[in-house]
């Protein structure tokens, strides 16, 4: 039982390049989330998927797209990376949306030069 | 939407002393208040949560209190130990429209326990 698995753990991009962060959970959770964490800013929600087949914007969605591929997988795509997207990205899942415990992945550290 | 403010941003205590972290929220409809702990280089993990039908909840050395009238809730850690050193995040529920809710996190408190 691996919980929430994110790949890659580290990535360096040049401005304008694209990439996809992958996330998979094996807890049969309905809801999945993508957060970014910047120093002094806490955890900010980028996008979430309340259930398979649905996605919604969070607090900071600009510059990102997401895909809920199936119940297990939720990917985050940067179409044209910018230095402001340098951050640590966390995927999370929960059984009950909002009032259920969030289980986080280990994080993906992205640097955009 | 919900606005969660967390204080202090940094806190240093001597080992064995107590630590208190406070959060305020703006949406009076919020009814769920979790606390997450993030050790250096690790992922955040839930340590305790409270729902609005109770005023206090304890789990060994940690406790959370909720004052709905004043719209604030606090994390209390007693008999602090070096392994309590971490960043702690509170969170509240934000209504994002069309019946949709999401968690909004505070900006975090870095707790350092000095041996």
Interface residues (C-beta under 8 A of the other chain):
Chain A: X40 X41 X42 X43 X44 X45 X48 X50 X56 X58 X59 X90 X97 X98 X99 X101 X102 X104 X105 X106 X107
Chain B: X6 X9 X31 X32 X34 X36 X42 X43 X44 X45 X46 X49 X51 X89 X93 X96 X100 X101 X102 X103 X104 X105 X106 X107 X108
